[in-house]
């Protein structure tokens, strides 16, 4: 690490401790040349994967876009913002845990559908109708049967 005062690269770590927020490491350093001290912070850089759309284009993962998808599906449904936050956080964690640089949009869409299915059946059907491009009433009927069948199996 270069000294911000004289530019020399020979600096020593004098003290290391966890920052107050617990997400970074605070290091006190001393320059071997000018003997001045300064502080640096070290944080983990975590990158979410790019989303590969069905047409092959890639875009950065967008949490606001993900939240908007939930908001639209859950419009006027009795689901708290806290539960939506938990679902969004869980999807973020799953994406990070995959450790991939790119993830197909379909994978992300399936994660959203699984979360909505647990949160609210109506929201799940709404999202599925757009996501799976339902063409007629039969598509809705099949999705409703699927949700109803699953609902009966869970205690």
C-alpha positions as CSV (number, residue, x, y, z in Angstrom):
1,X,0.0,0.0,0.0
2,X,1.4,3.4,-1.0
3,X,1.7,6.1,1.6
4,X,-0.8,8.9,0.8
5,X,1.7,11.5,2.1
6,X,5.0,10.6,0.3
7,X,4.0,7.9,-2.2
8,X,6.5,5.3,-0.9
9,X,5.3,1.7,-1.2
10,X,7.0,0.5,2.0
11,X,4.3,0.7,4.7
12,X,3.7,-1.5,7.7
13,X,0.4,-2.5,9.4
14,X,0.6,-1.3,13.0
15,X,-2.9,-2.3,14.1
16,X,-5.8,-4.4,12.7
17,X,-9.3,-4.6,14.0
18,X,-12.8,-5.2,12.8
19,X,-14.7,-2.0,12.0
20,X,-17.7,-1.0,14.1
21,X,-20.2,-2.1,11.4
22,X,-18.5,-5.5,11.3
23,X,-18.3,-5.6,7.5
24,X,-14.8,-4.3,7.0
25,X,-11.3,-4.5,8.5
26,X,-9.7,-1.3,9.7
27,X,-5.9,-1.2,9.5
28,X,-3.6,1.5,10.9
29,X,-0.5,1.8,8.8
30,X,2.9,3.5,9.2
31,X,5.1,4.7,6.4
32,X,8.7,3.5,6.7
33,X,10.0,6.6,4.9
34,X,8.1,9.6,6.4
35,X,6.9,7.8,9.6
36,X,3.3,9.2,9.1
37,X,0.3,7.0,10.0
38,X,-2.9,6.5,8.1
39,X,-5.9,4.2,8.1
40,X,-7.1,1.9,5.4
41,X,-10.3,-0.2,5.2
42,X,-10.6,-3.6,3.6
43,X,-14.0,-4.9,2.5
44,X,-15.0,-8.0,0.5
45,X,-16.0,-7.3,-3.1
46,X,-18.9,-9.5,-4.0
47,X,-20.3,-9.4,-7.5
48,X,-23.6,-10.8,-8.4
49,X,-23.7,-12.6,-11.7
50,X,-24.9,-11.1,-15.0
51,X,-28.3,-12.2,-16.1
52,X,-28.3,-13.9,-19.6
53,X,-31.7,-13.2,-21.3
54,X,-33.3,-15.7,-23.7
55,X,-32.2,-13.6,-26.7
56,X,-28.5,-13.9,-25.5
57,X,-28.1,-10.3,-24.2
58,X,-26.6,-9.8,-20.8
59,X,-27.4,-7.3,-18.2
60,X,-26.3,-6.7,-14.6
61,X,-28.4,-8.2,-11.9
62,X,-30.8,-5.4,-10.7
63,X,-32.3,-5.7,-7.3
64,X,-34.7,-2.8,-8.1
65,X,-36.0,-4.7,-11.1
66,X,-36.4,-7.9,-9.0
67,X,-38.4,-5.9,-6.4
68,X,-40.5,-4.4,-9.1
69,X,-41.4,-7.9,-10.3
70,X,-42.5,-8.9,-6.8
71,X,-44.4,-5.6,-6.4
72,X,-46.4,-6.1,-9.6
73,X,-47.2,-9.7,-8.8
74,X,-48.2,-8.8,-5.2
75,X,-50.2,-5.7,-6.1
76,X,-53.1,-5.5,-3.6
77,X,-52.2,-8.8,-2.0
78,X,-51.8,-9.2,1.8
79,X,-48.1,-9.8,1.9
80,X,-45.8,-7.6,4.1
81,X,-42.9,-5.7,2.8
82,X,-40.8,-7.6,5.3
83,X,-41.6,-10.9,3.6
84,X,-40.8,-9.5,0.2
85,X,-37.4,-8.2,1.6
86,X,-36.7,-11.7,2.9
87,X,-37.6,-13.3,-0.5
88,X,-35.4,-10.8,-2.3
89,X,-32.5,-11.4,0.1
90,X,-32.9,-15.1,-0.3
91,X,-32.7,-14.9,-4.1
92,X,-29.6,-12.6,-3.8
93,X,-28.0,-15.2,-1.5
94,X,-28.8,-18.1,-3.8
95,X,-27.3,-16.2,-6.8
96,X,-24.1,-15.4,-4.8
97,X,-23.9,-19.0,-3.6
98,X,-24.0,-20.3,-7.2
99,X,-20.7,-18.7,-7.7
100,X,-21.3,-18.2,-11.4
101,X,-20.4,-15.1,-13.5
102,X,-23.6,-15.5,-15.6
103,X,-27.0,-17.0,-14.8
104,X,-29.8,-17.6,-17.3
105,X,-32.8,-15.3,-16.8
106,X,-34.9,-18.5,-16.7
107,X,-33.1,-19.6,-13.5
108,X,-33.8,-16.2,-11.9
109,X,-37.4,-16.4,-13.0
110,X,-37.8,-19.8,-11.5
111,X,-36.4,-18.5,-8.2
112,X,-39.0,-15.7,-8.2
113,X,-41.8,-18.1,-9.0
114,X,-40.8,-20.4,-6.1
115,X,-40.7,-17.5,-3.7
116,X,-44.1,-16.2,-4.9
117,X,-45.6,-19.6,-4.6
118,X,-44.7,-19.6,-0.9
119,X,-45.8,-16.0,-0.3
120,X,-49.1,-15.9,-2.2
121,X,-50.8,-18.2,-4.7
122,X,-52.6,-15.4,-6.6
123,X,-49.3,-13.5,-7.0
124,X,-47.7,-16.7,-8.2
125,X,-50.4,-17.2,-10.9
126,X,-50.1,-13.5,-11.9
127,X,-46.3,-13.8,-12.3
128,X,-46.5,-17.2,-14.0
129,X,-49.1,-15.9,-16.5
130,X,-46.6,-13.3,-17.7
131,X,-43.4,-15.2,-17.2
132,X,-44.7,-18.3,-19.0
133,X,-46.7,-16.3,-21.6
134,X,-50.1,-18.0,-20.9
135,X,-52.0,-18.1,-24.2
136,X,-55.5,-19.1,-23.0
137,X,-57.7,-20.1,-20.1
138,X,-56.3,-23.7,-20.2
139,X,-52.9,-22.4,-19.2
140,X,-54.4,-20.6,-16.2
141,X,-56.4,-23.7,-15.3
142,X,-53.3,-25.9,-15.4
143,X,-51.4,-23.4,-13.2
144,X,-54.3,-23.2,-10.7
145,X,-54.5,-27.0,-10.6
146,X,-50.7,-27.2,-10.0
147,X,-51.0,-24.7,-7.1
148,X,-54.1,-26.3,-5.6
149,X,-52.5,-29.8,-5.8
150,X,-49.4,-28.6,-4.0
151,X,-51.5,-26.7,-1.5
152,X,-53.4,-29.9,-0.5
153,X,-50.1,-31.8,0.0
154,X,-48.6,-29.4,2.4
155,X,-49.7,-29.7,6.1
